[in-house]
Structures are given as C-alpha cells and as structure tokens.
Amino acid sequence: MSGIFDLSGRVAIVTGGTRGLGNAMARGLAEAGASVVVTGRKQDACDATAKELAEQTGREILPVACHMGDWDQIEALVERCYGHFGKVDVLVNNAGINPAFVPVVQLTSELWDKVYDVNLKGPMRLAALVAPRMGEAGGGSIINVITQGAYMGGPGVGVYTSAKAALLNLTRVMATEWAGIGVRVNALAPGPFMTDMMRGAAEAAPEAPSRKPGAFSAAPRIISVMKGPGARAFTRTPMPAHSVAITRVRFRSAAFADV
Ligand SMILES: NC(=O)c1ccc[n+]([C@@H]2O[C@H](COP(=O)([O-])OP(=O)(O)OC[C@H]3O[C@@H](n4cnc5c(N)ncnc54)[C@H](OP(=O)(O)O)[C@@H]3O)[C@@H](O)[C@H]2O)c1
C-alpha cells in the first residue's frame, strides 16, 4: 500500500483487537504497513490473534493482555509497547462493552461502574499515558471508538451510550489540550455491526429495537483514512454514520471497493 494510506514504520495499539471491529481495524492497520499491538483480556486470545494477523499481513503483531478496567494493567501495557517498539504512533481506544440492554430504573451500581470503567475511564487513562510520549516523539493520532448511540441514546442503553457520550466530550477536550504537542484526537462512531457484543446484548433482550448491521470490512478502511498522512488536518472530529457515508463516497474507489 502506498500514498496517503501508507502506515509503514508506524506502531499502532488497538485495544480489544482480538475480535469484532477491533480485529478488523488491527488487520487494516497491518495491511497498511503498521506494526500493531493487539489487546484483550485473555493472553491466549491475544496470542492467537497476533499469530493469525502476522501470517496474513507479514507485519509484527505484539499480543498484550490488558483489562481496560484496571489502571495497573493499562500502565503495564504502555510500558510493554514502549519497551518493545520504542514508540506509539497510533492509539485506537476500541475495547468496549455493552453487556445487556437495561432500563434506567433497573441499573445497578455494579453495572454502571463496570461499563464506565471499561468504556470511559480506561480509554481516558490509556490516552493520558500515551499522548505526552507521542508528543515528545513529534506527534501521533488517537481514535476513541464511540457509537452513534452517543448522540441519540435509546431504550435500554443508558449506561452504555452515556459513557460513550462522555467519551465523545472527552475526545474534544483531549484534542484541544494536545493540539499543541501534535497529537490529534478523533472519535469514530460506528453504526450497528453484528459482532459478539451486539449478539450478546441482543440475546439478553431479543425484543430490543435493532437496525441492519453494517458491512464489516468498512471499519479498517475508515480507520486507515483517519490515521494516514492524508488525515493530517483531522482533530477533534467525531465521525458519525453520516460522516462515514461521506467518507465512503470520497474514498469509494480507493478504500471502499468491497463495501
Ligand atoms: N458492534 C457494534 O454494532 C458497535 C456499534 C457502535 C460502537 N461499537 C463499539 O465498537 C467497539 C468494539 O465493539 P465490538 O462490537 O467489535 O465488540 P466485540 O466483538 O465484543 O469485541 C470486543 C473486544 O474488546 C475486548 N474486550 C472486552 N472487554 C474488555 C476489557 N474489559 N478490557 C479489554 N478488552 C476488552 C474483547 O476481548 P476479550 O473478550 O478477550 O477481552 C474483544 O477483543 C466498542 O467500543 C463498541 O462500543 C460497536
């Protein structure tokens, strides 16, 4: 791959890279030339993903288990990445959970803390550890994966979408705080994709409203567009579904041929 999508020599972290959208984005980044750190909670799943992606793309893939609700593990992840590669150019804060559709009146303190720890507090901590070091190295790109629901809310997704809405706001804060050190921060707001997360939540509440899932192969292409030299001017930008649609049109021939 060459031109504006070329990520040769770059190092990217994709949290939750073992399955779903994160896995598709990790593959897309590696196909574009980046070395990739894939994380998830289980080391054996990270190892298997790294082996598969390395065989498929020929890139170096570093598997590191890291629970995004555990600050000590997040610090260890950052040290492992810098110890191994000496730098991080791209951080995709992708790992996220929506264990079940739960109406507001039934929300428990435990579920609230669990979802906020993984979907908001963990990504904040990881970005806060990486951004200054990115800045010292000349800059970098952070993408926080939110959801279209962050703009809309909806029945049963109060804890999930409010955490993602907070992450969207935090993205804007980070982008303005770190613009001066060359670290761009954007949010990516996917629509529905039929991943394990969606399947699990849907099984827990089969009557919940759903929309047609998106084409899985879109995710790595969108992320490549946002990471490469062609995206130098992007910061503080949420990429909701309608923006993705615009991106699709603009980049259709180069990036969305199979969507
Ligand atoms: N799928 C959709 O329709 C959709 C729509 C909008 C936004 N999103 C967002 O897109 C992101 C990815 O979702 P997905 O549907 O691809 O999910 P998924 O298929 O369930 O994959 C989740 C990934 O995150 C990891 N993970 C889960 N809990 C974790 C934790 N506590 N710490 C670290 N890693 C953890 C999982 O690995 P382990 O289980 O091994 O830890 C897995 O690699 C999420 O932020 C989600 O909110 C998804």
PDBQT file of the ligand as one rigid body, heavy atoms in Angstrom, charges set to zero:
ROOT
HETATM    1  N1  LIG A 301     -20.750  -3.777  17.175  1.00  0.00    +0.000 N 
HETATM    2  C1  LIG A 301     -21.432  -2.646  17.053  1.00  0.00    +0.000 C 
HETATM    3  O1  LIG A 301     -22.514  -2.620  16.473  1.00  0.00    +0.000 OA
HETATM    4  C2  LIG A 301     -20.883  -1.347  17.605  1.00  0.00    +0.000 A 
HETATM    5  C3  LIG A 301     -21.589  -0.176  17.317  1.00  0.00    +0.000 A 
HETATM    6  C4  LIG A 301     -21.102   1.018  17.808  1.00  0.00    +0.000 A 
HETATM    7  C5  LIG A 301     -19.955   1.040  18.558  1.00  0.00    +0.000 A 
HETATM    8  N2  LIG A 301     -19.281  -0.122  18.825  1.00  0.00    +0.000 N 
HETATM    9  C6  LIG A 301     -18.070  -0.043  19.639  1.00  0.00    +0.000 C 
HETATM   10  O2  LIG A 301     -17.022  -0.665  18.925  1.00  0.00    +0.000 OA
HETATM   11  C7  LIG A 301     -16.097  -1.223  19.861  1.00  0.00    +0.000 C 
HETATM   12  C8  LIG A 301     -15.878  -2.681  19.537  1.00  0.00    +0.000 C 
HETATM   13  O3  LIG A 301     -17.117  -3.363  19.648  1.00  0.00    +0.000 OA
HETATM   14  P1  LIG A 301     -17.343  -4.822  19.030  1.00  0.00    +0.000 P 
HETATM   15  O4  LIG A 301     -18.771  -4.917  18.697  1.00  0.00    +0.000 OA
HETATM   16  O5  LIG A 301     -16.319  -5.101  17.975  1.00  0.00    +0.000 OA
HETATM   17  O6  LIG A 301     -17.070  -5.736  20.331  1.00  0.00    +0.000 OA
HETATM   18  P2  LIG A 301     -16.695  -7.294  20.451  1.00  0.00    +0.000 P 
HETATM   19  O7  LIG A 301     -16.868  -8.011  19.171  1.00  0.00    +0.000 OA
HETATM   20  O8  LIG A 301     -17.436  -7.772  21.653  1.00  0.00    +0.000 OA
HETATM   21  O9  LIG A 301     -15.130  -7.246  20.774  1.00  0.00    +0.000 OA
HETATM   22  C9  LIG A 301     -14.710  -6.607  21.943  1.00  0.00    +0.000 C 
HETATM   23  C10 LIG A 301     -13.196  -6.641  22.034  1.00  0.00    +0.000 C 
HETATM   24  O10 LIG A 301     -12.821  -5.952  23.230  1.00  0.00    +0.000 OA
HETATM   25  C11 LIG A 301     -12.197  -6.866  24.131  1.00  0.00    +0.000 C 
HETATM   26  N3  LIG A 301     -12.643  -6.554  25.483  1.00  0.00    +0.000 N 
HETATM   27  C12 LIG A 301     -13.853  -6.741  26.032  1.00  0.00    +0.000 A 
HETATM   28  N4  LIG A 301     -13.863  -6.318  27.308  1.00  0.00    +0.000 NA
HETATM   29  C13 LIG A 301     -12.616  -5.861  27.553  1.00  0.00    +0.000 A 
HETATM   30  C14 LIG A 301     -11.986  -5.296  28.697  1.00  0.00    +0.000 A 
HETATM   31  N5  LIG A 301     -12.634  -5.135  29.858  1.00  0.00    +0.000 N 
HETATM   32  N6  LIG A 301     -10.681  -4.924  28.601  1.00  0.00    +0.000 NA
HETATM   33  C15 LIG A 301     -10.007  -5.090  27.447  1.00  0.00    +0.000 A 
HETATM   34  N7  LIG A 301     -10.537  -5.613  26.347  1.00  0.00    +0.000 NA
HETATM   35  C16 LIG A 301     -11.829  -5.998  26.403  1.00  0.00    +0.000 A 
HETATM   36  C17 LIG A 301     -12.603  -8.250  23.667  1.00  0.00    +0.000 C 
HETATM   37  O11 LIG A 301     -11.650  -9.252  24.015  1.00  0.00    +0.000 OA
HETATM   38  P3  LIG A 301     -11.798 -10.115  25.358  1.00  0.00    +0.000 P 
HETATM   39  O12 LIG A 301     -13.227 -10.508  25.493  1.00  0.00    +0.000 OA
HETATM   40  O13 LIG A 301     -10.893 -11.296  25.130  1.00  0.00    +0.000 OA
HETATM   41  O14 LIG A 301     -11.313  -9.246  26.454  1.00  0.00    +0.000 OA
HETATM   42  C18 LIG A 301     -12.648  -8.052  22.158  1.00  0.00    +0.000 C 
HETATM   43  O15 LIG A 301     -11.356  -8.097  21.612  1.00  0.00    +0.000 OA
HETATM   44  C19 LIG A 301     -16.698  -0.996  21.249  1.00  0.00    +0.000 C 
HETATM   45  O16 LIG A 301     -16.124   0.152  21.847  1.00  0.00    +0.000 OA
HETATM   46  C20 LIG A 301     -18.164  -0.756  20.958  1.00  0.00    +0.000 C 
HETATM   47  O17 LIG A 301     -18.776   0.030  21.942  1.00  0.00    +0.000 OA
HETATM   48  C21 LIG A 301     -19.731  -1.310  18.365  1.00  0.00    +0.000 A 
ENDROOT
TORSDOF 0
